[in-house]
Amino acid sequence: MQPRIVILKDGVDSSQGKGQLLSNINACEAVTEILKTTLGPRGMDKLIHDQGKVTISNDGATIIKLLDIVHPAAKTLCDIAKSQDDEVGDGTTSVCLLAGEFLKSIKTYVEDGIHPQTIIKGFREAQTEALKKLQELSIPIDRNDEGQTREMLIRCAGTALNSKLIAGQKEFFAPMVVDAILNLDSSLDLKMVGIKKVAGGSVTESRLIKGVAFKKTFAYAGFEQQPKKFDNPLIVALNVELELKSERQNAEIRISDPTQYQSIVDAEWQIIYDKLAKIVASGAKVVLSKLPIGDLATQYFADRDIFCAGRVPTDDLERICAATGAVLQTSLGDLNPSILGRAERFEESQVGGERFNFLTGCAGKNSSTLLLRGGAEQFIAESERSLHDALMIVKRAVTHSAVVGGGGAIEMELSKHLRSYAKTIKTKAQLIISAYAKALEVVPRQLAINAGFDATDLLNQLRAAHARDERWAGVDIENDGICDTIKSFVWEPALVKQNALAAATEAACMILSVDETIKHPEGDKNFNDDRLAPAPRR
């Protein structure tokens, strides 16, 4: 009789084989069932209540992050949603939906005993062919024609906003988003686009500042006497604390004569006065510091008609430096004109219930700020997420100026192409590629379902249209039918679809490649099974 070999300690849960593979596929299906109703312009929102915090959103990446999924295979969908959000900013729901549908489409083949590696090979072949066809179908935009480029960017931003809470105001927000991106330099760093949320008012009271806006910082007495408006001011950005207390920290002084104490106090005051005098001598009219500016400095600057603000948030100060050309100073030894920033106008004004400082007409022209208005806190937060997606889409459209038709048109065309391609394959891969092609139809089908249309009828119309070589036929949300999405200006950057297809296929292949799950019991993770210890010597 063979001796029993124990490899895993007591309490370890191990499952493997076909049953485990099907369990992983079912877990991914469960996640996509939650997300699928959020797809498209008529998608529903999810309300997620977490320890008193309420989030209302239809953004796939936000929902899947807040769901706090614990199933190890389903967590893969969290990863691809995050990667899609980081890479292109939009299409997070689509990428999860596609991955789930790819797995669902080959579930019967797994049950029938087709080896997972055969399926993975078929998926990779289908992906390669789909991406090649997508490249052919992409419509390039002439970058030399500024009018055409701007129109393309506005259309892409509008399509991204179509499925968001602020879809009704897309005509208002799309040009604003495009202007925010075009105001950046060639690096297109989205950190240079600030979004400030101000409760109250209508959402259409939101506005774009071509420059930097930051909330009024904490201020000491004397601040009211400072001027709040300048034309063509010089700006100094500091990482220096202008307070008396900073000069006496971590210091120990021993004196033999009590009269010497006054000289020490005078020295402290002289140090801070020297600092303030150097700032005034530089000619700067706006003094901004990452560290506190105390009451003495505030009054000193007020007497000399200089504006100051301490404890300016780090990200705001970085955007100010990038926009105005100021160089952040950690000492006051050399405040020459080359390190000072410049702007055409500085002013402080009221926005809703908040005071804001505005720097516009900046020398660097490398920063924008979106001031968002709205009623409920959840509404403003969802508006911010929506605009982030639109900003990412416009950024990618600027760098990769090729578009495809939205509304499920590109998925239907790729599905048609892959069905034809599958007929040329003589191996089992034909079945897998056909299943992949059918899975692509989930996007137009779900768009139709979410809009309350007859999905079967619409899909039949779309298949017939694409068979007639109407390559951009997609779902017409407005009129319960199909339309030419390019002529209807439902445009998406080709990069969004490329990334979604690649990420969804990779996720599906990864899940298919797992044939065993080992779960260790809670508690001590160290392997300490007495049964594996050597027998004691007799």
PyMOL commands that set and color helices and strands:
alter all, ss='L'
color gray80, all
select helices_A, chain A and resi 18-38+60-66+75-87+92-105+107-111+116-137+146-162+167-182+190-192+203-205+223-225+244-247+260-281+295-303+314-324+337-339+377-399+409-422+429-440+442-450+455-467+494-512+530-532
alter helices_A, ss='H'
color red, helices_A
select strands_A, chain A and resi 13-16+46-50+53-57+139-140+193-199+207-209+211-215+229-231+234-238+286-289+307-309+341-351+354-362+368-374+402-405+473-476+481-484+491-493+516-519
alter strands_A, ss='S'
color yellow, strands_A
deselect
rebuild
show_as cartoon
